[in-house]
Amino acid sequence: VKTIFEDKVKEKQLKELNIELAYQEYDGDAEEYLIFDIYDLRENDFADDINLSLTNYITINYWHKSLNKINNYKAIIRKLKDNGFYFIAMKTLNKTDSFYGKNFTFKIDCMEE
């Protein structure tokens, strides 16, 4: 499932935003970065009792040090939606020692392989 997210977004669109992307945890030193995880996976679209597709529910945390980056969340949402992701919700995260944050939830349907 991680690959579905990376294939659809990382190489194609988020690179344009110059924001580092990590799965579950980030150990770099960038001034802004995204951490993603798949928090739910559901089968759907059955035919003859065979699952034809999966719905992937994805959570993304966007962390940035500078208040100048505060509106980048709009571009992140737009890029994901442009790649077939359905935007569910967003909330502001509590500020850490030096980072401001936003949490997004998205979903995407993918054909079962």
Beta strands, then each sheet from edge to edge (+ up, - down):
strand 1: 20-23
strand 2: 32-47
strand 3: 50-64
strand 4: 86-93
strand 5: 100-111
sheet 1: 1+ 2+ 3- 5+ 4-
end
